[in-house]
Amino acid sequence: MKSVLQYMSKDLPLIKEELPLKEIITIFSNSHHSVLPVVNARNRLIGHINIEDIVYFFLFSHMDITFLEKMPSLIDFFSDTIENVDNISPIVFAKDVMRTNVFTIKETDSIIKAAIRMKKRNVHRLIVVDIHQTPVGFISRNEICKALLI
């Protein structure tokens, strides 16, 4: 049986729930991942952060964007404030922006089980966890394809 452990990506930065926004953005900028797991003090998975959520949904709501599109003169006014993450970073933490609907797979599960779970949940990747629910990697559709070809 081909296991998830054999094919998963293992270079996985973990985001602590108390990590400030500026540090989260730094981790994303130094990583090729667009989604990272959020863990508690015991390194147990409690959520995930998607970089798109930070960029698109955290900085402006849909209403804000609609309003700013109608009032282009205000965009420059808000740009100076928003472009400096230090203005919002000290008061926003990972636990404030994370999502809790995390799709996982155990590292001991089969590649086929991972493929079925991705199809069922309509996702492109799963966070791989060990027996303690600590994130240890990712498995994506690409890794599953590689496993099926070998």
C-alpha positions as CSV (number, residue, x, y, z in Angstrom):
1,M,0.0,0.0,0.0
2,K,1.3,3.4,-0.9
3,S,1.0,5.7,2.1
4,V,0.6,9.5,2.3
5,L,3.8,9.6,4.3
6,Q,5.8,8.3,1.3
7,Y,4.6,11.1,-1.1
8,M,3.7,14.1,1.1
9,S,5.6,17.4,1.1
10,K,7.3,17.8,4.4
11,D,8.7,21.4,4.4
12,L,5.8,22.9,6.4
13,P,6.0,26.0,8.4
14,L,3.6,26.0,11.3
15,I,1.7,29.2,12.4
16,K,1.2,29.5,16.2
17,E,-2.2,30.9,17.1
18,E,-0.7,33.9,18.9
19,L,1.6,34.9,16.0
20,P,1.1,38.5,14.9
21,L,0.0,39.3,11.3
22,K,3.3,40.8,10.2
23,E,5.1,37.6,11.1
24,I,2.5,35.5,9.3
25,I,3.0,37.6,6.2
26,T,6.8,37.1,6.5
27,I,6.4,33.4,6.7
28,F,4.2,33.3,3.7
29,S,6.6,35.5,1.7
30,N,9.5,33.0,2.5
31,S,7.4,30.0,1.6
32,H,5.9,28.5,-1.6
33,H,2.7,27.6,0.3
34,S,-0.5,29.5,0.0
35,V,-2.2,27.8,2.9
36,L,-0.5,27.1,6.2
37,P,-1.7,25.2,9.3
38,V,-2.4,27.0,12.6
39,V,-1.4,25.2,15.8
40,N,-2.0,25.8,19.5
41,A,0.7,25.8,22.2
42,R,0.9,22.0,22.1
43,N,1.4,22.0,18.3
44,R,-2.1,20.5,17.7
45,L,-3.9,21.6,14.5
46,I,-6.7,24.1,15.2
47,G,-7.1,25.8,11.8
48,H,-5.4,27.1,8.7
49,I,-4.6,30.5,7.1
50,N,-5.0,31.1,3.4
51,I,-2.9,34.0,2.0
52,E,-5.7,35.1,-0.2
53,D,-7.9,35.6,2.9
54,I,-5.3,37.9,4.3
55,V,-4.8,39.9,1.1
56,Y,-8.3,40.1,-0.2
57,F,-10.7,39.6,2.6
58,F,-8.9,40.8,5.7
59,L,-7.8,44.1,4.4
60,F,-11.1,45.0,2.8
61,S,-14.6,43.5,2.9
62,H,-16.6,43.1,-0.3
63,M,-18.6,46.2,0.6
64,D,-15.4,48.3,1.1
65,I,-14.1,47.3,-2.3
66,T,-17.4,48.1,-4.0
67,F,-17.4,51.5,-2.2
68,L,-13.8,52.3,-3.1
69,E,-14.4,51.5,-6.7
70,K,-17.1,54.1,-6.8
71,M,-14.9,56.7,-5.0
72,P,-11.4,56.4,-6.7
73,S,-10.2,59.5,-4.9
74,L,-10.3,57.7,-1.6
75,I,-8.1,54.9,-2.8
76,D,-4.9,57.0,-2.4
77,F,-6.0,58.1,1.0
78,F,-6.5,54.5,2.2
79,S,-3.4,53.2,0.4
80,D,-1.0,54.9,2.7
81,T,-2.6,53.3,5.8
82,I,-3.1,49.8,4.4
83,E,0.3,49.5,2.7
84,N,2.0,49.6,6.0
85,V,1.2,46.3,7.8
86,D,2.7,47.7,11.0
87,N,-0.5,49.7,11.5
88,I,-2.6,46.6,11.9
89,S,-0.1,43.9,12.8
90,P,0.2,44.3,16.6
91,I,-3.5,43.8,17.2
92,V,-4.2,40.9,14.8
93,F,-3.1,37.4,15.4
94,A,-3.4,34.1,13.6
95,K,-6.3,33.0,15.7
96,D,-8.2,36.1,14.5
97,V,-7.8,35.3,10.7
98,M,-7.7,31.5,10.6
99,R,-10.4,29.2,9.3
100,T,-11.3,26.2,11.4
101,N,-12.7,24.0,8.6
102,V,-9.5,22.1,8.0
103,F,-9.3,19.0,5.9
104,T,-6.7,16.5,7.0
105,I,-5.4,13.0,6.4
106,K,-3.3,10.8,8.6
107,E,0.3,10.2,7.4
108,T,-0.4,6.4,7.6
109,D,-3.5,6.6,5.3
110,S,-3.3,5.4,1.7
111,I,-2.9,7.6,-1.3
112,I,-6.2,6.3,-2.6
113,K,-7.9,7.4,0.7
114,A,-6.3,10.9,0.3
115,A,-7.6,11.1,-3.4
116,I,-11.1,10.1,-2.3
117,R,-11.1,12.7,0.5
118,M,-9.9,15.4,-1.8
119,K,-12.6,14.6,-4.4
120,K,-15.3,14.4,-1.7
121,R,-14.3,17.7,-0.1
122,N,-13.5,19.4,-3.5
123,V,-10.0,20.5,-2.3
124,H,-6.6,20.4,-4.0
125,R,-4.6,19.5,-0.9
126,L,-4.9,18.1,2.6
127,I,-2.9,18.8,5.7
128,V,-1.2,15.6,6.8
129,V,-1.2,15.0,10.6
130,D,0.5,12.4,12.8
131,I,-1.2,10.4,15.6
132,H,-1.1,13.5,17.9
133,Q,-2.9,15.7,15.4
134,T,0.3,17.7,14.7
135,P,0.7,18.8,11.1
136,V,3.7,17.2,9.5
137,G,3.1,18.0,5.8
138,F,0.8,18.5,2.9
139,I,-0.4,16.1,0.2
140,S,-1.7,17.6,-3.0
141,R,-3.2,16.3,-6.2
142,N,0.2,16.5,-7.8
143,E,1.8,14.2,-5.2
144,I,-1.1,11.7,-5.7
145,C,-0.6,11.7,-9.4
146,K,3.1,11.0,-8.9
147,A,2.3,8.1,-6.6
148,L,-0.2,6.6,-9.0
149,L,2.4,6.7,-11.8
150,I,5.1,4.9,-9.9
